[in-house]
Amino acid sequence: MLSSVVDNVPLVSACIKMFTNMDPTGLDPTYLSYFVEDGLFWHLLTFTAGVGGSLLIIGSAAGVVAMGIEKIPFFWYVKKISLIALLGYLAGIVVIWAESYCPFLM
């Protein structure tokens, strides 16, 4: 959700640096499996950073352009759209989680 206020590029960059330099010594192998290439953590990170910007209209470049071209007021967007965007955001997280824990869904 932070990506709706802060640009997602530095957020993703910070996560990449934090989790690619992990010392696996003494950590649970199941926990480490989330951070391997194409692991659950990276799926959730890309989804949340990309979609999180839609929670507020100012969180994405397309939203800022829409505000300018269509004259969409910020608080109108918060009242009418943000809840719908949040529900879609949470549903997407649930789907990603379900796919990773229920292999028969894939």
N, C-alpha and C positions, 0 to 999 in steps of 0.2 A: 504494500500500500504506500510505502515511502516513495515509490517511483511516480506517484501521482503528483508529488510536490518537488522532488529532486530528480534531476536527469538520470535516466537509467544506465547510461554508459559508465559513469563513475561507480555506481552501485555494483554493477556486474563485474567491473574491473577489480574492485576491492574484494568481492567474493572469490573471484578466480585466484587472486593472490593469496587469500587466506587459506583456501582449501586445497590448492595444488601443492602447498608447502607443508602439508600436515606430516607429522612424524607418526608413522603407524605403530611404533613400538608400544606394546601393552594395550592397544585398542582392540575392541571386539571386531572380529572379521565381518560380522553381519552389519555392524555400524559402518565399517569402511566400504562395504559394497555399495552404499548410497553415493559415494564420491568417486567411483571409478568412471571412466569415460562412458557416457551414455547412461549414467546411473540416475536414480530417482531425484537426487538433489539438483542435478543439472537440468532435468526436465522441469522441475518446479521453479527453479531460478529463472529460466528463460520465459516460462509462462507468466510468472508473477511480475517480472520486470517489464515485459512487453504489454501485458494487459492492464497492469496496475495503473498505467498512465491514463486510462480511460475513466477512472473513478472520478476524477475532476477534469473539467474541460481544459484547464490550463496544464494538465499533465502530459499532453502529447502535442506535437507540432500540428497535427491535423485538427485537434480541438481548438488550438489558438487561431488557426486559419478560419475554421468554421465560425468562431466568435466574431472575427472581423468581417467576413463576407456575409454571413447570414444574420449578423447583429444579435447573436444569442447571448443573453445576459448570464453572468456567472451564477447568480443565485437561482435563476430559473433552472439551469442545468442541474444544480445541486438538488433542488426540490423535485424535479421531474425525472431525471435520468440517472443520477448517482446510485440510487437504490437498485435500479434495474441492472446497472453495470456491476454493482457489488454482488448481486445474486448470480449473475453470469460468471463473475470472477471466482466465487466460491464453488459454483457448480463445476467449473473447469478444474479446480484443484481436486475436487472429489473424484472426477473422472480420471485424472492422471494417477491419483492414489489407487483407485480401483483397478486400473489397468496393470499397475505394478504388483499388486497383491493378488489379483485374480487372473492368472494366465489364460484361462479359458475365454476371457473377454477379448483377447487380442486376435 
